[in-house]
Amino acid sequence: MRVYTIAEVPDQLVQKWLQHLRDFDTKHPGCHFNVAADAPNLSVTEMVDLIRIDPGLTFQKLFARPNFNLDD
């Protein structure tokens, strides 16, 4: 079964949320999480720092965010 969750998490709680997912994943080998984050107000360095957890994520990939102007 796939469960889709979209969470709006304050910057100061991102690591705790990801750590919660990682801890659950570690304790339950049949589970696998794909996590995507969108934070247009953060730099790439800040985003990478926010997703560092222990044990580390097995795969990290950064995607360029399109620059949409919805006013046009």
C-alpha positions as CSV (number, residue, x, y, z in Angstrom):
1,M,0.0,0.0,0.0
2,R,1.1,3.5,-0.7
3,V,0.2,6.4,1.6
4,Y,0.7,9.9,0.4
5,T,1.3,12.6,3.0
6,I,2.0,16.3,2.4
7,A,3.2,18.0,5.6
8,E,3.7,21.7,6.1
9,V,6.5,21.7,8.7
10,P,8.2,24.9,10.2
11,D,11.9,25.1,9.4
12,Q,12.8,24.5,13.0
13,L,10.9,21.1,13.1
14,V,12.1,19.7,9.7
15,Q,14.9,17.6,11.2
16,K,12.7,16.2,13.9
17,W,10.0,15.3,11.4
18,L,12.6,13.6,9.1
19,Q,14.2,11.9,12.1
20,H,10.7,10.5,13.0
21,L,10.3,9.1,9.5
22,R,13.8,7.6,9.5
23,D,13.4,6.0,12.9
24,F,10.1,4.4,11.8
25,D,11.8,3.2,8.6
26,T,14.7,1.7,10.5
27,K,12.4,-0.1,13.0
28,H,10.2,-1.5,10.2
29,P,12.3,-3.0,7.4
30,G,9.3,-3.5,5.1
31,C,8.7,0.3,4.9
32,H,10.4,2.7,2.4
33,F,10.0,6.4,2.3
34,N,10.4,8.8,-0.6
35,V,10.6,12.3,0.8
36,A,10.5,15.6,-1.2
37,A,10.9,19.0,0.2
38,D,10.1,22.4,-1.2
39,A,11.6,25.5,0.5
40,P,12.0,28.4,-2.0
41,N,13.0,30.7,0.8
42,L,16.1,28.6,1.7
43,S,19.5,28.3,-0.1
44,V,20.7,24.9,-1.3
45,T,23.2,24.8,1.6
46,E,20.4,25.5,4.1
47,M,18.2,22.9,2.6
48,V,21.0,20.2,2.7
49,D,21.7,21.1,6.3
50,L,18.0,20.7,7.2
51,I,17.7,17.2,5.8
52,R,20.8,15.8,7.6
53,I,19.6,13.1,10.1
54,D,21.1,10.0,11.8
55,P,21.3,7.4,10.3
56,G,21.7,9.4,7.2
57,L,19.3,9.2,4.3
58,T,20.4,6.6,1.7
59,F,19.9,8.9,-1.2
60,Q,19.6,12.6,-1.7
61,K,18.9,14.5,-4.9
62,L,18.3,18.1,-5.5
63,F,16.0,19.4,-8.2
64,A,16.0,22.8,-9.6
65,R,12.8,24.6,-8.8
66,P,11.1,26.3,-11.8
67,N,10.7,30.0,-11.4
68,F,7.0,30.6,-12.0
69,N,5.5,34.0,-12.0
70,L,1.8,33.5,-11.4
71,D,1.0,37.2,-12.0
72,D,1.7,37.0,-15.7
